[in-house]
Amino acid sequence: MATLTIRNLEDALKSRLRLRAAARNRSMEEEARQILRAALLEPRSPTLDLGSRIHARFAAMGDIQLPIEARQPVRPPPALDEPPAAQPRKPPSRARRR
C-alpha cells in the first residue's frame, strides 16, 4: 500500500474532516481514504469536443439549412514555360526638392 502526505491543509478543512470522521466512527485517515475512493470511483462523464458542445448549445433552436452558393469557375493556372508579358512602366515621379 502507498502512503500519501498532504501538506498545507487549512485548519478549518482539517477540523471539518475530523468532525466528519468522528460522526462516522472512523479515523481521519480512514475518512480521507473513503472520500478519495468515492471521488475517484464515480463514473466519469465523457468530455465532449468543442464541436459537440456548440451543437448541444444551439440544438434547441432547430435545424437551419442555408443555401449553398454556386461556385465560380477557377481561372486557368499561368503558363510557367512562357516569358512574362511586358508591362508598361510608369515614368518616375518628379518631386520638387527644396
N, C-alpha and C positions, 0 to 999 in steps of 0.2 A: 504494500500500500504506500501511496505517496503522501508527502506532508506539504501543507500549504500554510504559509505565514502571510498574514495580512497586516501591513504596516499603515500607520497614519489613519486609523479608523476613528471617526469622530466619537466623542464621548457620548453624545445623545444616541447615536446609532448603536453603540455597544450596549448602552443601557436598555434600549428597546429590544435588542437581541436577548439580553439576559432575562428580561421580563417575559418575552415570548417563550423562551426555553423553559422557564420556571412554570409557566401556565400549562405546558405540555409534559411536565415531569421529565425533561431532558437536560443534558448539559448544554452549555453554549456551543461547544464543539459539535455535538450531535445535531443541534438545531441548525447550525450553519451547513452541515452536510446535507440535511434534509432539504433546506432551502435551495442549495445548489443542485441537488438531484432533481427536484421538482422543476426548477427553471430550465435545466438542460435536457430533460426527457420529454417535455411537452412538444407536440409536433410543430414543426416549422411551417409557416405558410409560405408558399412559393413566391419568390420575388419576381414580379413582372418586369419585363423590359420596358423601356420608355414608350415604344410604340403601343404596347398593350395598355399601359396606364393612360395614355392620351385617348385611346379608343374607348376605354371604360368610362372616362370622364365625360365624353361627349356622346355616348351611345344613347342617352335618354332623349337627345334632340332629334333622333330619327336619322334615316339614311338620306343623304343628299347626293344626287347624281349631277355632276357638272358635265356640260357638253365638251367633247374633245374637238379642238380646232383642227382643221385640215392642215397638214404640213406643207410648206412651200418646197419646191424642188431645190435640191442642193446645187450650187454653182459648180461648174466643172473645175477640176484642180488645174493649177497653172502648169504649162509645159516647161519643164526644167531644162530640156535639151536645147531650147531656142534662146538666143540672147534677148535680154530685156528690151522692150520698146523704148526708144529715146523719148525723153520727156523734155518739153521746152523749159529752159532755165529762166528764172526771173533775174532781171538786172539787179545788182546790189543797190540797196537804198543809200541815198546820199544824204547823210545827216549833216547839218551845219555844225561846225566846230567853232568855238569862240576862243 
